[in-house]
């Protein structure tokens, strides 16, 4: 792997492959004075990294993206053959770069990671800060911020909608004013995975099932559960559960199946285009 590959991150070999690596202290690699971490967080995550210096995090992110993202992904959670660094033992146990720093400088030749001996101490510090902040954010999920998702082309989204969705939905019918009810992120989740979003809505369409026993007797109702061994449902008479046996028929009807089928071929561009179009329905 070349050291300068476009869209590539910097630490091709820092990973689960380094679980057994012995720490080699590197006094030169330090980070800015950490912000205090609340006691309850420290109790929950004993080795939780402190908040890092924003300028160092930004510098480390830029270095990481230009040197390592091809292998480890732009957010260091894994990429083209490179492992997830954020959950690696090495990053989780690093303190002030004592594990990450030597690995950056020496590489892991046996694992395909080159040495980055040309990086200055300041650059290594920035990379350490970036990885520590990513590790911290990954653990403290309430810090996560959803980025703007309506960044597509509304006109192209309308074309996709008319070709794939208009058979069941109408911009002037059931979807009129939908963008007033949901923000862009929630709206995108709604059309991508409606069964999950609407599971608590009693008026939302539910999966139904018809069970025909070997005797010919039929039961039809709202599907409660199904696996390879059992099926259960609710009908007007209450709850029924049956073991799945030879000679019986089980037919499930999913009113939201079309949404699931869309996901098979949906591209990232299509997703954002449709969401941006739906955001116009106010």
Phi and psi in degrees as GROMACS dihedral restraints (atoms count N, CA, C in turn):
[ dihedral_restraints ]
;  ai    aj    ak    al  type     phi  dphi    fc
    3     4     5     6     1   -78.0    20    10
    4     5     6     7     1   153.0    20    10
    6     7     8     9     1   -72.6    20    10
    7     8     9    10     1   -25.8    20    10
    9    10    11    12     1  -116.9    20    10
   10    11    12    13     1    77.7    20    10
   12    13    14    15     1  -112.0    20    10
   13    14    15    16     1   131.4    20    10
   15    16    17    18     1   -60.5    20    10
   16    17    18    19     1   138.9    20    10
   18    19    20    21     1    64.5    20    10
   19    20    21    22     1    37.4    20    10
   21    22    23    24     1  -122.0    20    10
   22    23    24    25     1   145.7    20    10
   24    25    26    27     1  -102.1    20    10
   25    26    27    28     1   173.0    20    10
   27    28    29    30     1   -95.0    20    10
   28    29    30    31     1   -11.0    20    10
   30    31    32    33     1  -127.1    20    10
   31    32    33    34     1    61.2    20    10
   33    34    35    36     1   -50.0    20    10
   34    35    36    37     1   -28.9    20    10
   36    37    38    39     1  -111.4    20    10
   37    38    39    40     1     0.6    20    10
   39    40    41    42     1   -76.1    20    10
   40    41    42    43     1   112.0    20    10
   42    43    44    45     1  -172.3    20    10
   43    44    45    46     1  -165.3    20    10
   45    46    47    48     1   -61.6    20    10
   46    47    48    49     1   -22.9    20    10
   48    49    50    51     1   -65.7    20    10
   49    50    51    52     1   -16.5    20    10
   51    52    53    54     1  -101.2    20    10
   52    53    54    55     1    15.0    20    10
   54    55    56    57     1   -57.8    20    10
   55    56    57    58     1   -31.5    20    10
   57    58    59    60     1   -95.6    20    10
   58    59    60    61     1     6.0    20    10
   60    61    62    63     1   -66.2    20    10
   61    62    63    64     1   134.4    20    10
   63    64    65    66     1   -84.8    20    10
   64    65    66    67     1   136.6    20    10
   66    67    68    69     1   -70.6    20    10
   67    68    69    70     1   136.2    20    10
   69    70    71    72     1  -119.9    20    10
   70    71    72    73     1   104.6    20    10
   72    73    74    75     1   -54.8    20    10
   73    74    75    76     1   141.2    20    10
   75    76    77    78     1  -131.9    20    10
   76    77    78    79     1    88.5    20    10
   78    79    80    81     1   -57.3    20    10
   79    80    81    82     1   -25.5    20    10
   81    82    83    84     1   -71.0    20    10
   82    83    84    85     1   -21.0    20    10
   84    85    86    87     1   -95.5    20    10
   85    86    87    88     1   106.8    20    10
   87    88    89    90     1  -135.6    20    10
   88    89    90    91     1   160.3    20    10
   90    91    92    93     1  -113.0    20    10
   91    92    93    94     1   169.8    20    10
   93    94    95    96     1   -62.8    20    10
   94    95    96    97     1   161.4    20    10
   96    97    98    99     1   -56.7    20    10
   97    98    99   100     1   122.0    20    10
   99   100   101   102     1   -71.0    20    10
  100   101   102   103     1   148.0    20    10
  102   103   104   105     1   -71.3    20    10
  103   104   105   106     1   147.6    20    10
  105   106   107   108     1   -63.2    20    10
  106   107   108   109     1   142.7    20    10
  108   109   110   111     1  -106.0    20    10
  109   110   111   112     1   128.8    20    10
  111   112   113   114     1   -53.7    20    10
  112   113   114   115     1   147.9    20    10
  114   115   116   117     1   -60.8    20    10
  115   116   117   118     1   -36.4    20    10
  117   118   119   120     1   -67.9    20    10
  118   119   120   121     1   -32.6    20    10
  120   121   122   123     1   -69.4    20    10
  121   122   123   124     1   -41.5    20    10
  123   124   125   126     1   -63.8    20    10
  124   125   126   127     1   -34.6    20    10
  126   127   128   129     1   -68.6    20    10
  127   128   129   130     1   -39.5    20    10
  129   130   131   132     1   -72.5    20    10
  130   131   132   133     1   -41.1    20    10
  132   133   134   135     1  -126.2    20    10
  133   134   135   136     1    88.9    20    10
  135   136   137   138     1   -56.1    20    10
  136   137   138   139     1   -32.9    20    10
  138   139   140   141     1  -107.6    20    10
  139   140   141   142     1    28.9    20    10
  141   142   143   144     1   -65.6    20    10
  142   143   144   145     1   124.5    20    10
  144   145   146   147     1   -66.1    20    10
  145   146   147   148     1   148.3    20    10
  147   148   149   150     1   -74.2    20    10
  148   149   150   151     1   166.9    20    10
  150   151   152   153     1   -59.8    20    10
  151   152   153   154     1   137.6    20    10
  153   154   155   156     1   -97.1    20    10
  154   155   156   157     1   164.8    20    10
  156   157   158   159     1   -64.5    20    10
  157   158   159   160     1   121.5    20    10
  159   160   161   162     1   -56.2    20    10
  160   161   162   163     1   -37.8    20    10
  162   163   164   165     1   -66.4    20    10
  163   164   165   166     1   -39.1    20    10
  165   166   167   168     1   -67.3    20    10
  166   167   168   169     1   -40.5    20    10
  168   169   170   171     1   -60.8    20    10
  169   170   171   172     1   -43.6    20    10
  171   172   173   174     1   -64.2    20    10
  172   173   174   175     1   -42.0    20    10
  174   175   176   177     1   -65.5    20    10
  175   176   177   178     1   -40.9    20    10
  177   178   179   180     1   -66.9    20    10
  178   179   180   181     1   -37.0    20    10
  180   181   182   183     1   -63.1    20    10
  181   182   183   184     1   -43.5    20    10
  183   184   185   186     1   -63.5    20    10
  184   185   186   187     1   -42.6    20    10
  186   187   188   189     1   -63.5    20    10
  187   188   189   190     1   -43.6    20    10
  189   190   191   192     1   -62.6    20    10
  190   191   192   193     1   -43.8    20    10
  192   193   194   195     1   -66.8    20    10
  193   194   195   196     1   -32.7    20    10
  195   196   197   198     1   -87.2    20    10
  196   197   198   199     1   -13.5    20    10
  198   199   200   201     1  -121.7    20    10
  199   200   201   202     1   -23.4    20    10
  201   202   203   204     1  -130.6    20    10
  202   203   204   205     1   -10.5    20    10
  204   205   206   207     1   -64.7    20    10
  205   206   207   208     1   -26.9    20    10
  207   208   209   210     1   -60.6    20    10
  208   209   210   211     1   -35.7    20    10
  210   211   212   213     1   -94.2    20    10
  211   212   213   214     1   -35.2    20    10
  213   214   215   216     1  -114.7    20    10
  214   215   216   217     1     2.2    20    10
  216   217   218   219     1    79.4    20    10
  217   218   219   220     1   153.4    20    10
  219   220   221   222     1   -65.4    20    10
  220   221   222   223     1   -23.4    20    10
  222   223   224   225     1  -105.4    20    10
  223   224   225   226     1    10.4    20    10
  225   226   227   228     1    70.4    20    10
  226   227   228   229     1    20.5    20    10
  228   229   230   231     1  -102.6    20    10
  229   230   231   232     1    17.5    20    10
  231   232   233   234     1   111.9    20    10
  232   233   234   235     1   144.0    20    10
  234   235   236   237     1  -149.1    20    10
  235   236   237   238     1  -128.5    20    10
  237   238   239   240     1   -78.8    20    10
  238   239   240   241     1    75.3    20    10
  240   241   242   243     1    89.7    20    10
  241   242   243   244     1   -15.0    20    10
  243   244   245   246     1   -85.6    20    10
  244   245   246   247     1   145.9    20    10
  246   247   248   249     1   -78.8    20    10
  247   248   249   250     1   167.8    20    10
  249   250   251   252     1   -71.8    20    10
  250   251   252   253     1   119.4    20    10
  252   253   254   255     1   -86.2    20    10
  253   254   255   256     1   -30.0    20    10
  255   256   257   258     1   -64.4    20    10
  256   257   258   259     1   -33.8    20    10
  258   259   260   261     1   -99.6    20    10
  259   260   261   262     1     7.0    20    10
  261   262   263   264     1   -72.3    20    10
  262   263   264   265     1   150.5    20    10
  264   265   266   267     1   -60.9    20    10
  265   266   267   268     1   -38.3    20    10
  267   268   269   270     1   -60.1    20    10
  268   269   270   271     1   -50.7    20    10
  270   271   272   273     1   -68.1    20    10
  271   272   273   274     1   -37.7    20    10
  273   274   275   276     1   -66.0    20    10
  274   275   276   277     1   -25.0    20    10
  276   277   278   279     1  -108.7    20    10
  277   278   279   280     1     3.0    20    10
  279   280   281   282     1   -71.9    20    10
  280   281   282   283     1   140.8    20    10
  282   283   284   285     1  -129.6    20    10
  283   284   285   286     1   115.3    20    10
  285   286   287   288     1    57.1    20    10
  286   287   288   289     1    29.0    20    10
  288   289   290   291     1    85.6    20    10
  289   290   291   292     1     9.3    20    10
  291   292   293   294     1   -66.5    20    10
  292   293   294   295     1   -23.2    20    10
  294   295   296   297     1  -105.5    20    10
  295   296   297   298     1   -43.6    20    10
  297   298   299   300     1   -67.7    20    10
  298   299   300   301     1   -44.0    20    10
  300   301   302   303     1   -55.8    20    10
  301   302   303   304     1   -55.4    20    10
  303   304   305   306     1   -60.8    20    10
  304   305   306   307     1   -32.9    20    10
  306   307   308   309     1   -68.7    20    10
  307   308   309   310     1   -39.4    20    10
  309   310   311   312     1   -62.1    20    10
  310   311   312   313     1   -46.6    20    10
  312   313   314   315     1   -72.5    20    10
  313   314   315   316     1   -36.0    20    10
  315   316   317   318     1   -97.9    20    10
  316   317   318   319     1   -17.8    20    10
  318   319   320   321     1    69.4    20    10
  319   320   321   322     1  -174.3    20    10
  321   322   323   324     1  -137.4    20    10
  322   323   324   325     1    77.0    20    10
  324   325   326   327     1   -52.6    20    10
  325   326   327   328     1   -38.0    20    10
  327   328   329   330     1   -69.1    20    10
  328   329   330   331     1   -16.0    20    10
  330   331   332   333     1  -110.5    20    10
  331   332   333   334     1     5.0    20    10
  333   334   335   336     1    89.6    20    10
  334   335   336   337     1     8.7    20    10
  336   337   338   339     1   -98.1    20    10
  337   338   339   340     1   124.5    20    10
  339   340   341   342     1   -77.5    20    10
  340   341   342   343     1   163.1    20    10
  342   343   344   345     1   -85.2    20    10
  343   344   345   346     1   142.1    20    10
  345   346   347   348     1  -114.8    20    10
  346   347   348   349     1    66.3    20    10
  348   349   350   351     1   -72.9    20    10
  349   350   351   352     1   -15.9    20    10
  351   352   353   354     1   -83.0    20    10
  352   353   354   355     1    -7.6    20    10
  354   355   356   357     1   -72.0    20    10
  355   356   357   358     1   137.1    20    10
  357   358   359   360     1   -75.1    20    10
  358   359   360   361     1   166.1    20    10
  360   361   362   363     1   -58.6    20    10
  361   362   363   364     1   -39.8    20    10
  363   364   365   366     1   -63.9    20    10
  364   365   366   367     1   -39.0    20    10
  366   367   368   369     1   -66.5    20    10
  367   368   369   370     1   -41.0    20    10
  369   370   371   372     1   -64.1    20    10
  370   371   372   373     1   -40.2    20    10
  372   373   374   375     1   -59.9    20    10
  373   374   375   376     1   -41.4    20    10
  375   376   377   378     1   -63.7    20    10
  376   377   378   379     1   -41.3    20    10
  378   379   380   381     1   -64.9    20    10
  379   380   381   382     1   -41.2    20    10
  381   382   383   384     1   -61.1    20    10
  382   383   384   385     1   -44.7    20    10
  384   385   386   387     1   -60.9    20    10
  385   386   387   388     1   -42.1    20    10
  387   388   389   390     1   -61.7    20    10
  388   389   390   391     1   -48.0    20    10
  390   391   392   393     1   -66.3    20    10
  391   392   393   394     1   -38.6    20    10
  393   394   395   396     1   -65.2    20    10
  394   395   396   397     1   -41.0    20    10
  396   397   398   399     1   -68.0    20    10
  397   398   399   400     1   -38.6    20    10
  399   400   401   402     1   -62.4    20    10
  400   401   402   403     1   -41.7    20    10
  402   403   404   405     1   -62.7    20    10
  403   404   405   406     1   -43.4    20    10
  405   406   407   408     1   -64.5    20    10
  406   407   408   409     1   -47.5    20    10
  408   409   410   411     1   -62.9    20    10
  409   410   411   412     1   -34.3    20    10
  411   412   413   414     1   -65.5    20    10
  412   413   414   415     1   -34.7    20    10
  414   415   416   417     1   -80.7    20    10
  415   416   417   418     1   -39.1    20    10
  417   418   419   420     1   -96.9    20    10
  418   419   420   421     1    85.6    20    10
  420   421   422   423     1   -65.1    20    10
  421   422   423   424     1   -24.6    20    10
  423   424   425   426     1   -72.8    20    10
  424   425   426   427     1    -6.1    20    10
  426   427   428   429     1   -80.7    20    10
  427   428   429   430     1   -13.2    20    10
  429   430   431   432     1   -68.2    20    10
  430   431   432   433     1   133.3    20    10
  432   433   434   435     1  -118.3    20    10
  433   434   435   436     1   127.9    20    10
  435   436   437   438     1   -75.8    20    10
  436   437   438   439     1   125.2    20    10
  438   439   440   441     1   -76.0    20    10
  439   440   441   442     1   167.0    20    10
  441   442   443   444     1   -61.7    20    10
  442   443   444   445     1   125.8    20    10
  444   445   446   447     1  -105.0    20    10
  445   446   447   448     1   -17.1    20    10
  447   448   449   450     1   -89.0    20    10
  448   449   450   451     1    68.4    20    10
  450   451   452   453     1  -116.1    20    10
  451   452   453   454     1    15.0    20    10
  453   454   455   456     1   -94.0    20    10
  454   455   456   457     1  -162.0    20    10
  456   457   458   459     1  -106.2    20    10
  457   458   459   460     1   113.5    20    10
  459   460   461   462     1   -62.9    20    10
  460   461   462   463     1   -37.4    20    10
  462   463   464   465     1   -64.2    20    10
  463   464   465   466     1   -43.8    20    10
  465   466   467   468     1   -69.1    20    10
  466   467   468   469     1   -33.8    20    10
  468   469   470   471     1   -64.4    20    10
  469   470   471   472     1   -36.3    20    10
  471   472   473   474     1   -65.5    20    10
  472   473   474   475     1   -39.7    20    10
  474   475   476   477     1   -62.6    20    10
  475   476   477   478     1   -44.2    20    10
  477   478   479   480     1   -63.5    20    10
  478   479   480   481     1   -43.4    20    10
  480   481   482   483     1   -59.3    20    10
  481   482   483   484     1   -46.0    20    10
  483   484   485   486     1   -65.1    20    10
  484   485   486   487     1   -31.3    20    10
  486   487   488   489     1   -81.5    20    10
  487   488   489   490     1   -30.5    20    10
  489   490   491   492     1  -118.4    20    10
  490   491   492   493     1   -17.4    20    10
  492   493   494   495     1  -122.9    20    10
  493   494   495   496     1   -21.9    20    10
  495   496   497   498     1   -67.0    20    10
  496   497   498   499     1   -13.6    20    10
  498   499   500   501     1   -66.2    20    10
  499   500   501   502     1   -28.3    20    10
  501   502   503   504     1  -115.6    20    10
  502   503   504   505     1   -23.1    20    10
  504   505   506   507     1  -126.4    20    10
  505   506   507   508     1   156.4    20    10
  507   508   509   510     1  -136.5    20    10
  508   509   510   511     1   135.6    20    10
  510   511   512   513     1   -66.1    20    10
  511   512   513   514     1   -24.0    20    10
  513   514   515   516     1  -105.8    20    10
  514   515   516   517     1     4.8    20    10
  516   517   518   519     1  -115.3    20    10
  517   518   519   520     1  -107.8    20    10
  519   520   521   522     1   -67.0    20    10
  520   521   522   523     1   -21.5    20    10
  522   523   524   525     1  -102.0    20    10
  523   524   525   526     1     4.8    20    10
  525   526   527   528     1   -62.7    20    10
  526   527   528   529     1   126.5    20    10
  528   529   530   531     1    76.3    20    10
  529   530   531   532     1    11.2    20    10
  531   532   533   534     1   -59.9    20    10
  532   533   534   535     1   -33.0    20    10
  534   535   536   537     1   -72.2    20    10
  535   536   537   538     1   -13.1    20    10
  537   538   539   540     1   -82.7    20    10
  538   539   540   541     1   -18.7    20    10
  540   541   542   543     1   -92.7    20    10
  541   542   543   544     1   -27.0    20    10
  543   544   545   546     1  -132.2    20    10
  544   545   546   547     1   143.3    20    10
  546   547   548   549     1   -76.0    20    10
  547   548   549   550     1   174.3    20    10
  549   550   551   552     1   -59.9    20    10
  550   551   552   553     1   -44.5    20    10
  552   553   554   555     1   -63.6    20    10
  553   554   555   556     1   -45.2    20    10
  555   556   557   558     1   -67.4    20    10
  556   557   558   559     1   -36.6    20    10
  558   559   560   561     1   -64.8    20    10
  559   560   561   562     1   -41.2    20    10
  561   562   563   564     1   -64.0    20    10
  562   563   564   565     1   -43.6    20    10
  564   565   566   567     1   -63.8    20    10
  565   566   567   568     1   -35.6    20    10
  567   568   569   570     1   -62.7    20    10
  568   569   570   571     1   -45.8    20    10
  570   571   572   573     1   -82.5    20    10
  571   572   573   574     1   -21.8    20    10
  573   574   575   576     1   -78.9    20    10
  574   575   576   577     1   -39.1    20    10
  576   577   578   579     1  -141.0    20    10
  577   578   579   580     1    66.1    20    10
  579   580   581   582     1   -62.6    20    10
  580   581   582   583     1   -32.0    20    10
  582   583   584   585     1   -62.8    20    10
  583   584   585   586     1   -36.0    20    10
  585   586   587   588     1   -74.8    20    10
  586   587   588   589     1   -42.9    20    10
  588   589   590   591     1   -67.6    20    10
  589   590   591   592     1   -36.7    20    10
  591   592   593   594     1   -98.3    20    10
  592   593   594   595     1    10.1    20    10
  594   595   596   597     1   -62.7    20    10
  595   596   597   598     1   -26.2    20    10
  597   598   599   600     1   -92.1    20    10
  598   599   600   601     1    -1.2    20    10
  600   601   602   603     1   -90.8    20    10
  601   602   603   604     1   114.0    20    10
  603   604   605   606     1   -64.2    20    10
  604   605   606   607     1   -23.1    20    10
  606   607   608   609     1   -90.8    20    10
  607   608   609   610     1    -5.1    20    10
  609   610   611   612     1   -72.9    20    10
  610   611   612   613     1   150.0    20    10
  612   613   614   615     1   -63.7    20    10
  613   614   615   616     1   136.9    20    10
  615   616   617   618     1  -115.9    20    10
  616   617   618   619     1   155.2    20    10
  618   619   620   621     1   -69.5    20    10
  619   620   621   622     1   138.5    20    10
  621   622   623   624     1  -119.3    20    10
  622   623   624   625     1   164.3    20    10
  624   625   626   627     1  -146.4    20    10
  625   626   627   628     1   145.4    20    10
  627   628   629   630     1  -118.9    20    10
  628   629   630   631     1   120.3    20    10
  630   631   632   633     1  -108.8    20    10
  631   632   633   634     1   122.0    20    10
  633   634   635   636     1  -112.2    20    10
  634   635   636   637     1   114.7    20    10
  636   637   638   639     1   -74.4    20    10
  637   638   639   640     1   166.5    20    10
  639   640   641   642     1   -59.8    20    10
  640   641   642   643     1   -26.6    20    10
  642   643   644   645     1   -75.6    20    10
  643   644   645   646     1   -12.8    20    10
  645   646   647   648     1   100.6    20    10
  646   647   648   649     1    -9.4    20    10
  648   649   650   651     1   -72.6    20    10
  649   650   651   652     1   137.4    20    10
  651   652   653   654     1  -114.0    20    10
  652   653   654   655     1   146.0    20    10
  654   655   656   657     1  -131.6    20    10
  655   656   657   658     1   128.0    20    10
  657   658   659   660     1  -129.4    20    10
  658   659   660   661     1   139.1    20    10
  660   661   662   663     1   179.3    20    10
  661   662   663   664     1  -165.7    20    10
  663   664   665   666     1   -77.5    20    10
  664   665   666   667     1   126.8    20    10
  666   667   668   669     1   -66.8    20    10
  667   668   669   670     1   127.8    20    10
  669   670   671   672     1   -98.7    20    10
  670   671   672   673     1   -44.5    20    10
  672   673   674   675     1  -161.3    20    10
  673   674   675   676     1   146.4    20    10
  675   676   677   678     1  -150.5    20    10
  676   677   678   679     1   137.0    20    10
  678   679   680   681     1  -145.7    20    10
  679   680   681   682     1  -167.4    20    10
  681   682   683   684     1   -73.5    20    10
  682   683   684   685     1    -8.9    20    10
  684   685   686   687     1  -112.5    20    10
  685   686   687   688     1   -33.5    20    10
  687   688   689   690     1  -141.1    20    10
  688   689   690   691     1   157.8    20    10
  690   691   692   693     1  -139.8    20    10
  691   692   693   694     1   139.6    20    10
  693   694   695   696     1  -135.8    20    10
  694   695   696   697     1   154.4    20    10
  696   697   698   699     1  -154.9    20    10
  697   698   699   700     1   165.3    20    10
  699   700   701   702     1  -116.0    20    10
  700   701   702   703     1   132.1    20    10
  702   703   704   705     1  -129.0    20    10
  703   704   705   706     1  -167.3    20    10
  705   706   707   708     1   -62.0    20    10
  706   707   708   709     1   -23.7    20    10
  708   709   710   711     1   -92.2    20    10
  709   710   711   712     1    -3.8    20    10
  711   712   713   714     1   119.3    20    10
  712   713   714   715     1  -149.7    20    10
  714   715   716   717     1   -92.9    20    10
  715   716   717   718     1   138.1    20    10
  717   718   719   720     1  -134.9    20    10
  718   719   720   721     1   141.5    20    10
  720   721   722   723     1  -135.9    20    10
  721   722   723   724     1   137.2    20    10
  723   724   725   726     1  -134.9    20    10
  724   725   726   727     1   138.5    20    10
  726   727   728   729     1   -74.6    20    10
  727   728   729   730     1   140.0    20    10
  729   730   731   732     1   -80.9    20    10
  730   731   732   733     1   118.5    20    10
  732   733   734   735     1  -129.5    20    10
  733   734   735   736     1   160.6    20    10
  735   736   737   738     1   -58.1    20    10
  736   737   738   739     1   140.6    20    10
  738   739   740   741     1    95.0    20    10
  739   740   741   742     1    -9.0    20    10
  741   742   743   744     1  -106.1    20    10
  742   743   744   745     1   158.4    20    10
  744   745   746   747     1  -119.6    20    10
  745   746   747   748     1   136.9    20    10
  747   748   749   750     1  -129.3    20    10
  748   749   750   751     1   114.6    20    10
  750   751   752   753     1  -119.4    20    10
  751   752   753   754     1   118.7    20    10
  753   754   755   756     1  -102.4    20    10
  754   755   756   757     1   134.6    20    10
  756   757   758   759     1  -114.3    20    10
  757   758   759   760     1   120.5    20    10
  759   760   761   762     1  -111.0    20    10
  760   761   762   763     1   107.6    20    10
  762   763   764   765     1   -67.4    20    10
  763   764   765   766     1   -14.0    20    10
  765   766   767   768     1  -105.9    20    10
  766   767   768   769     1    16.6    20    10
  768   769   770   771     1   -59.9    20    10
  769   770   771   772     1   -33.3    20    10
  771   772   773   774     1   -62.0    20    10
  772   773   774   775     1   -35.0    20    10
  774   775   776   777     1   -65.9    20    10
  775   776   777   778     1   -41.3    20    10
  777   778   779   780     1   -65.7    20    10
  778   779   780   781     1   -37.2    20    10
  780   781   782   783     1   -67.5    20    10
  781   782   783   784     1   -33.6    20    10
  783   784   785   786     1   -60.9    20    10
  784   785   786   787     1   -34.6    20    10
  786   787   788   789     1   -64.7    20    10
  787   788   789   790     1   -20.4    20    10
  789   790   791   792     1   -65.5    20    10
  790   791   792   793     1   -35.6    20    10
  792   793   794   795     1  -119.7    20    10
  793   794   795   796     1     1.1    20    10
  795   796   797   798     1   -67.0    20    10
  796   797   798   799     1   129.8    20    10
  798   799   800   801     1   -95.8    20    10
  799   800   801   802     1   164.4    20    10
  801   802   803   804     1   -61.0    20    10
  802   803   804   805     1   -39.0    20    10
  804   805   806   807     1   -63.9    20    10
  805   806   807   808     1   -45.3    20    10
  807   808   809   810     1   -58.3    20    10
  808   809   810   811     1   -44.2    20    10
  810   811   812   813     1   -58.0    20    10
  811   812   813   814     1   -49.5    20    10
  813   814   815   816     1   -71.0    20    10
  814   815   816   817     1   -34.1    20    10
  816   817   818   819     1   -63.6    20    10
  817   818   819   820     1   -45.4    20    10
  819   820   821   822     1   -66.3    20    10
  820   821   822   823     1   -43.8    20    10
  822   823   824   825     1   -60.1    20    10
  823   824   825   826     1   -42.1    20    10
  825   826   827   828     1   -64.6    20    10
  826   827   828   829     1   -37.7    20    10
  828   829   830   831     1   -66.1    20    10
  829   830   831   832     1   -46.1    20    10
  831   832   833   834     1   -61.1    20    10
  832   833   834   835     1   -30.1    20    10
  834   835   836   837     1   -66.5    20    10
  835   836   837   838     1   -15.7    20    10
  837   838   839   840     1   -83.8    20    10
  838   839   840   841     1   -10.3    20    10
  840   841   842   843     1   -87.4    20    10
  841   842   843   844     1    75.4    20    10
